[in-house]
């Protein structure tokens, strides 16, 4: 009997129905949106193929030839199974698109910053010039482009009325006189018009606001406005700080060459998420020879403490003791690196693209005096205030017709090009991007072309011949579904750090550069990055003889673990025996261990989870407006292994631990916990150290519990904690009477 052709054809038509429906849908959609999302999907697929190939060693399924293809840096780490594999630290390899996290990776929502209209005025990328785009006048209902006219008015950060921000030491001092000083802006009275017979206007001011209208129709009001920032040449003065900079003692031989240092950040991006979401940027970094520090481990929870470690080489408690006694004290007296670079004749810059949540301004008072020569804050604040749009959670993605991040990178590019002028002073700049990376796992896709373009432009302009570029993040994404996975928790502790060196520096200091490459597979921290930046102040420290002498001293100190410094310059090889404890990383943030899951009903794990909630309530004891929390559910528990302090460094140490237990001494176990508390549904992550007394005459086993680090908040708290001002307590407080709107 032959096949039932009619029924077979019917089934084939049924199979074609989804395809026909998809084609019909595509016909009805905005073609730009279709192309955008399709491109993102294809990009993610291509990235998946490359990352998968890098793990297996196979070539990706693409038409890229061997002569042009850049070898992925993930191959060696995948083959060994570890990012770092030393006696003191083993950090497991994390497949960027592992099955456990792939479900959370998808194309980011398309954002069109020009949906309110294209830019009528644009800044020349390489000159301090504004261009009037008359060809776009019809979009603003101006039929005759000749009638379009615009003018520019300068604005600036005024000199503060408070001249000194010396810490008083009083813990209850709120320093009300400093509030808003760092946010002040003044405007010029005049507005300079573009020439009637031309479309270009040279700008000599640092910051300008542009207003456009139709000539003869001024009464109808401004039809377009924008804000721009430039970096005009400035004398490398010390900003009037000589009288209090007694702690700046750096002296460099004038015959020693100097190199500019550009620190460029992308907030909340783990190394794995950089590989997943930003393939163009990664490719550009590989093309310029950037060294990928695979074992870069954060030292604290959020941006502020990790950047303080980079800029001051201190923990937050150390900063408090030195120069910041209260949360309201301005940071003027803190010894951040830009002060030391400035004292050596460098021009300095500091810029962020989401000023309301700035590193030194979020629930803090920032700076009374302008901290650097080029300070973007007035420009960024006016951009956000007047042109901020497309807000997603905490951040505005756009300011006017461009991404907010683009304004930051344009400012960074202008500053970097100052080094190209004849007899130019060297530069030190910190440029911290937040808006496209801080809030969501997948929005770094939108930042990818911007960072990649910045790197390639810097290479084409010759900036990389003059500058060390440090491209880094502070931590991985700290909330969202991925944080509830084991890999997501590790990624959050492993931000990316990549360092690009000029060719002449690599050739002149081969031993130091070789050490930097060796450290790419060692445990390194923000404290180490601080020490590395200190070395770049004085390149004589990278001479072969100096490197050898310092390495020998470090080797001697390694024999006495108590003397091993917390911070080790990455131009010296970090000891193989180095542990998280040696490097100043609390157990809660340490990734140098393996772990095994334990059941959620495990008695010790549940006891540890209840202990975490009690400790949170103790922290909230002074805040009556916050509700008392109770344990809702223990979502995940893991027993940690491989830590030296837990007997993980050698078999002999493990035998000693067993022997100690047999003698009746304490057995130590660390539990990594993820739990939910109520009311409010806060997700907390904590590491609890359990010391269990061995059973003796008393048949009961007694446990002593302690926190091995901080209690992390891993989901958003929104306005649940609006009743407290303390930036740290906001992580834990659920305000009494709060209801979701």
N, C-alpha and C positions, 0 to 999 in steps of 0.2 A: 504494500500500500504506500503510495507517494505521500510526501509531506503536505500538510494542510496549508497550501500557499496563502489562502485568504487570511487565515488566522495568523500566519507568520508575518504577512505584510502589515496586518493590524498592530502586531506587537512592535514591529519596526517603527510604525508611525508614532506609537506611544513613546518609544525611546527618543524620537526626534522632538517631541513636544517641549521638553525643557530647553532645548537649544533654540527653538523658534521663540519661546517666551523670552529668553535672554536677549535675542536679537531685537525683538520688539522693544524691550526695556532700554537697550542701548540707543535705539533710535530716538527715544523720548528724553534721554538724559542730556544734560549739558555736556557737549563733547570735551570741553576743557577738563571738567571734573572726571569724566571717564578716563581720559588720557592720564590725568594725574594719578588716580588711584591704580590704574593698570600699571603705570610706570613704577609706582611704589611696590606693587605686588611682584612685578618682574624683578625689581631691584632686590627685594627680600629673598626671592627665589634664587637669584644669582648669588647673593651673599650666602644663603644656606648651602648651595652647591660648593662654594669655595671653602666655607668653614668645615663642611663635611669632608671635602677632599683633603683639607689640611690635617684632619685627624687620622685619616686612613693612609695618607701619603699618595693618593691617586690624583691625577690631573682633573680639574673641574670640567664639567661638561660644557665647554664653551669653545668659541672659535679663536680665542686669544692664542697667539703664537708663542712658542717658547722664548723667542728673542725679546718679546715685549712684556711677557707676563712677570709680575713681581711675585717672588716666592712668599707664601704666607708665613708669618712668624709663629703661627700656632703649631706647626709640625713637630718641633722638638719637644715642646711641653706635652703634646698628646702622646708621643711615643714613650715618654718616661712615666706618664701618668701623674706628674706633679709639676706645678709651676715652680716650686722651690723644693729641693730635695737635699737637705744638709743634715748633719747630726743634730743641729739645734732646732731645725724647723722643717716641716714638710707641709707644704700648701698644696692641696689636691688640684689637679687640672679640672677646670669647669668648661664643659663643652658649651659654647655660647648658645647653641640651639638644641640643647638636650631635650629629650621628650618631656622632662619634668617642667620645663619653662617655655617650650615652644608654643603652647596654647595661649600664652599671654602676649605673644609677638604678632602684631598685625599692622597694616598700613595706618599711619596717622591721618586724622581728618585734615582735608585740604583747607588751607587758609589763604585767602586772597586779601592782602592788605590794601589793594587798590580798589576794593569794591565800592568805596565812597568817592573814587575819582583818582586819576593818575596825578603824579607830581607835576605842578606847574613850574617849580623851581628845583634845580638839582645842583649839587655841589660837585665841582670838578674833583676827581679822585686824587689828582697829583698836584693841584695848585689851590691856593686860597682864593678861589673864584666861584661865584654863583652864576648859573646859567638859567635864563628865562626860556621856558618851552612854550612859545607862542602857538606852535602847531597843535597844542592840546587845549587851546582856549575854547573851541566849540563844545567841548565836553562840559564846560561851565556856562553854556548858553551865551557865549560872546561870539557873535557872528563875524566881527572884524577883529582879527588878532592884533592889529595895530593899536586897538583901544585898550589892550591889556597892559596894566602898569602895576609894578610892585615896588616896595621899599623895605629896607632892612633897618632894624634898631638893635643896638648892642645891649647886652645884659651881663651881669657878673655877680660874683660872691663878694659882698661888702666886707670891709675890715670890721672885725667884731668890736663891740663896746667893752666886752670883758677881755682883758689882755692876758690874763694868767689863769691857768687851769690846774694849779698845783693841788694834789690830793691832800685832804685834811686828815684822813684816817678815820673820820667819824662814820660809823657804819649806818647811821640813820640819816645822814645828810643826803637830800635828794637833789642838790645842786640845781635848783629851779632856775637860777640865772643863766644856765647854759642851755636850757631847752630851746630848741629852734634856731640856735646860732648857726649850726651846720646846714640849715635849710634856707637861710636868708638869701634873697635875690633882689638886686636893684636893676632898674631899667633906665636907659638913656631917654632923654626927652625928645630927641630928634629922630627922624626916620629918613634914611638916605635912599633916594629913588634910583632905579636902574636908568641908565642913559636912554633918552628918547630914541636915538638912532642906533642903539646896540642892545644886545641880549646878554651881555656879560657885565658883572660887577665885581671888581677886586675887593676883597675883605681883609681888613687889618685887625679886626677884633677877634677875640677868642670864641665868643658865643654871640649869635645873632638870631633874632626872630624876624620872619618875613611875613608881610601882609600884602595881599593882592586884591585889586578891585578893577572895575571897568571905568576907564577915564570918562568923566562927564556923568557918571552914575554913582559917585561916591556916597550919595545919600542912601543908596540901597544897601550899604554896608560892605564889610569884607567878605569876599567870596572864596578866599583860600588863604590859609596861613600855614607856616611850617617853622621849624627850629633847626639850627645847624651849629655844629661845633668844629672849631679849627685848632691847630696847634702852632700859632705864630712863634717865631724865634723869641726866646727870652734869655736874659742874662742868667747865668748859672749861680745866682745869689743863694745864700743859705737861708733865705726866708726869715731872717732875723732871729735865728734860734741859737746863736753862738753862746749866749750867756748860760743856757741850761743844758748844753750838750756835752757836759764834762765826761759822760760815759763813752763818747765817740773818740776812740784812740787809734783808729786805723791809719797807718802810714805806709805808703807804697813807694818804692823806688821809682822816680820819674822815668827811668829808662825801661821799666817793665811795661809791655803793651797792655792796653785795656780793651775789654770786650763789652759790648752792650748786652743787657740781659732783659728779655721780654718774657714775662710769666703770663700765660694765657690759660684761663680756666673755663671749664664747662661744668656747672654745678650738678651734683647728683647723678653722675654717670660712672658706673662700674667699668672695669676693663672689658668684661664680657659684653656689656651693653654697647660699649664703643664699637666692638667688632660686629655686633648684630645690626646696629642702627646707623652707623656712620662709616660705610665702606669707602666713600670717596675721601673722607678725611684720613682714614687709615692708609689708603693708597698714597695720598700726598705725603704723609709722614714717612712712609717707607721710601718714597722717591728721594726725599731729602736726607735719608740716612738716620732718622731719629732712632734713638736707643730706647727700647721698650722695657720698662722695669716691671717684670712680671710679678714680683713679690712685694709690691707697694701696699702696705697695710695701714689703714687709718689708725689713729691713736685715741680718738674720742667719738662722741655721737654725731654731732652736726657740723655745719660749716665753720662756725666761730672758733671752737677749740682746735680744729685741724689746721685752719689758716693761721691762728696765733702760733702754733708750733712751727709753721713754715716761716712766718715773718719775724717772730721774736725768739724762736728756739725754746719756748716756755710752754708749760701747761697753764691752764686757766688759774689754778690756785697760785702758781708762781707769778703770773701776771698781776694778780690781785695784791700779792705781797710787794711787788716791785713798783707798780704805778697805777693800779686800778682798784682802789680799796672798796668801792661800791659800784653797783650797776649803773649809777647815774654820773659817775665821774667821767669826764671826757678822757680821751686816749692820748692827749698831746704829749705827755711825759713818758710814754712807753717807747722803748728802744726798737722800733720796727726797722727792718732792713733799709727802707728807703732813706732814713736819716743817715745811715752809715755810707750808703752809696753817694748821697748828696754831699757829705763831708769830703768825699774823695773827688769831687768835681763832676759828678754825674748829674744830668737832668733827670728828673723823676716824674712819674705819672701814676695815678691810681684812678681806676674807672670801674663802674658796675652798671648793669643795664636795668636793674629793677630796684631803684633807690629806696623805696619805702621799706624794703626788707634787707637793706644793706648790712654787710658784715659787722660794721661798727655802729650801726644806727637803729637796728631793729630792737625796740624797747631799750635803747641806749642813747647816749647823747653825742656820739660821734666825736668831732674835733672842733675846738674853738678856733684855732688858727688853721689856715689851709695847710694840709700836711705835706703836700708835694708841689712841684712847680706847675704841673698840669693836672688839675682836679676836675673830673668830669661831672661831679655831683650836681652843680647848678643846671647844667645842660640836660642831664638825665631827668632831673626833677621836673623841669618845665616841659620836656618832651612828654613825660608820663601824664602830667596834669592837663595839658592842653590837647594832646593827640593820642593818648592811650586808648586802645580798642582791642576787640577780640579777646576779652578776658577769659581765661580758663583757670579755674580754681584761684590760686594766689597771684598769677602773673598775667600781664597784658602782653600778648604776642606781638602786637603791632603798635607802632607810633606813627600815625599818619599813613602814607602810602608805602611804608617799608617795615620789615620786621624790626622790633626793638633791638634785637641782637645785632642787626646790620649796622645800626647807628654806633653801637659799641665798637664793632670791628673796624668801621671806617675811622673812628677816632684813634684806635690803636694803630691802624696803618699810617695815618698822618703823623702820629708821634714817632713811629719806627723810622719813617723816612727822614727825620731830622738827623739821623746818624750818617746820612749819605752826603751831607753838605761838606765842603772842604773845611778841614780843621775843626770839625764838629766835636763837641763833647760827647762822651759815651752816655748811654741811656740805661735807666732801670725803670721798668713799668710793670704794673700788675693790672690785668684786664680780666674782669670776672663776669662771665656770662651766666645768666640765671633763667631768663624768660622762656627759652625753648627747651630746657632740659630739667628744670627743677621738679615739676609736678607730676609728670606722667612718663611711664616707661618708654613709650613709642614716639613722643614728640621730638627726641633728638634727630629723627629722620629729617625734620624740617630744618634743623641746624646744620646738618651734614654738608650741603653745598656751600653754606656760608663760611664755615671754618675751612673747608677744602680750598675755596677760592682765596681766602685770606693767606693761607700758606703758600699757594702757588704764586700769588701776586708778590708776596714777600721774597720768594725765590727769584722771580723775574726782575724785580726792582733792584736786587742786590742786597736787600736787607739781611739775608741769611749769611752773607759774607762778612757782615759786621757784628752779628748778634748770635748769642745763645738763645734758643727758644725752648722754654719749659712749658709743655702742654700737659695739663693735669686736671684732675677732679678732686673733690674733697671726700667723697664717699659714693656708694651706689644709691639707687632709689631706696628711700626709707619707709615707704608705705605701698599699699596695693596688694593685689592677690599674690604676686610673685614673692612678696616678703614672707608669706606663710609657708613657703617651701624651703627645704634645707639649702638648696643651691641659692635661692634668693637671699637667705641670711648670710651666706658666705660672700656673695657678690656685694652686698651692702658694705662689707668691711674691706673690699678690695677695689678701690678706685683705680683709674689709669694714671700713669705717669710716663711721659715720653720726652726725651731730651735730644734736641738737635744742636750740633756744634759746628761752627764754621770750619771749612777745610783747613785753613791755616793753623787753627788751634789744634786740630787733630794731628797735623803733621809736626807741630812744634813740641807737643807734650804727649808723645805716644804712650808712655808708661801710665800716666794718669787716665788717659782715654781707655787703655786696655783694662784698667781696673774698673772703670765705669761699666764697660761691657760685661765683665765678670759679675758685677753686682746686679746685672739684669736678672740673674737667677738666684739672688739672695734676698733675705728678708730686709726690707728697707722701709723707712717711715718718714712722715713730715719733719721730724727732728733731723733726720739725715739730710733731707733736702735743704733745710736751713744751713747746715754745715757745708753743704756743697755750694750753695750760693755765696757763703762767706769766702770760700776758696776762689770763686770767680771775681771777687773784689781785688784779689792780689794774685795774679797768675804766677808769680815767682814760687808760690806754694805748689804749683804743678810741675816745676822743674824736676828732672829725674832724681837728682840728689835729695831734694826736699821730700819727694814722695817716698824714697827708700828709707830715709831717716824716720819719717812719720809712721811708715808701715812697721818698721822694727819696734818702735815704741808701742804701737798698738798690739803687736804680737806678744810683747812682754806683759802688757796689761791683761791680755787674754788668759794668761796663766793664773792670774789672780782675779777671779770673776767679780769680786767686789769693786775692783778698780776699773773695770771696762766701762768706757764712757757710754752714756745713753745715745748720743748723737755721733755718728761716724760719717764723715764725708764720703760720698760715693766715688770720689777720685782715689780712695783707699779701699782695699778689699775688706768687706765686712767679714769677721771671723765665721768660719763654718759652724762653730759651736754656739753662735749667737741665738738666743731664745727671745720670745716675746718679753719676758721679764727684763732681760738685758736691754732691750730696745725701748723700754718704757711703755709697753702696750699691756693694758689690763687684760686679765683672762677673758673677760666678756667680749673683747674686740679681737682677740687673737684667732688667727686662722691656721696656726701651725699645729693642728691636731686632727685626728679622725674621731668619729663618734658612732655610736650604735643606738638605734631607737629603743626605747623602753615603753611598755604599755602605759596608756594614760591613767590606768587604775593602779599603777605601781605605787606602793605605800610611801616610799621615800620621795618620789617625784611629786606626789600630791601634797605631802608635807612641805616640800620646798616651794610649791606654787602658793600655798596658803601663807608661807613666810614672806614671799614677795609682796603679796597684797598688804600684809601687816606693815611691811617696811614703807610702802607707798603711803599708807594712812599715817604713819609716823611723820613722814615728810610734810604731809598736809595738815598736821595737828595745829599749826598756827594760823590756819586759814578756815575760819568758821563758816565762810560762805561756800565751802566745798563739801560735797556729800561724802560720807564714809563709804568706802568701796568694799565689796565682798567678791570672793572668787565665784565666777560663773561656771567656767569650764576650762579644764586643761586641754589645750588643743594638740600640743606636741611636746614630747620630752625625749632628750637624748643624753646618753651617758658619754662623757668625753674621755678620749684616750690619747696617749702619745705625748702628754705634757710632761716635761722633765720634773716639775714639782709634784706630779702624780705618779712618778716612777716610770716615765716613758722614755727616758733618755738612754737607758742601757739595760741589759739583762741583769747586771750586778745591782743596779739601783732597784729594779723590780724585786730581786731577791731580798734586798735590805728592807723594802717596804713590807713584804710578807713576814720577815723576821720581826720587824717592829710591831706588826699586828699581833703576832704570836706572843710577844712580850707584854701585850696589854696596852700598847700605845695606839694612837688614833690612826685609823685608815681614812684616807682622804679621797673623795669622789666629787667631781664637778658635774652638775646637771644643767644642760641648756634647755630652757623652758619657753614655750609660747602659750600664753593664757589670755582668757578674756575675763574682764571684771565688769561688774554692774553696780550701780546704774551707769549708763552711758556707752557700754559696749567697747571700752578701751581694750586694745590688744597690746599686751605688754610682753616684752622679751627680756629675759634675765638669765644670768649664770649664777647658780647657787652652789657654794662649796659646802659639802657635807662631811664633817669629821665624825666618824663612827667609832665609838669606844668598843674594843673587843669584849666579848662576853667573858666574865670571870666568875667570881662567886655569885655575883648578881646576874641572874639569867637574862635580865632585860638588857637590850642594846640601846645605848644612849647616843643621840646625835646632837652635834653642835652645828648650827647653820649660820652661814654668813654670805653676803653678796660679794661675788668676785667681779666687781665693776659696777656699771650703771644699769638702771632699769630703763630699757628703751621703749618708746612708744612707736608702734609700727603701723598705726592707721591714723587718719586725719582726725583732728579734734575740732576743727572749724570754730564755731563760736561757743562751744560747750564750756570753755574756760575763760570767757570774756570777763568774768568777775574778778580775775587776778591779773596783776600787771607784771609779776615776775616771769621772765621769759622761760625759766626752767620749770616752774610750777604749772605753766600752761599745759605741759605734756601730761599731767596727772589729774588735774582738777576737773571735776564735773560739778558745775555750779548748781546749788540747790534751787529748785524751781525751774530749771531750764527745760524748755520744751522745743522740739524741732519744729521749725516753721514750714 
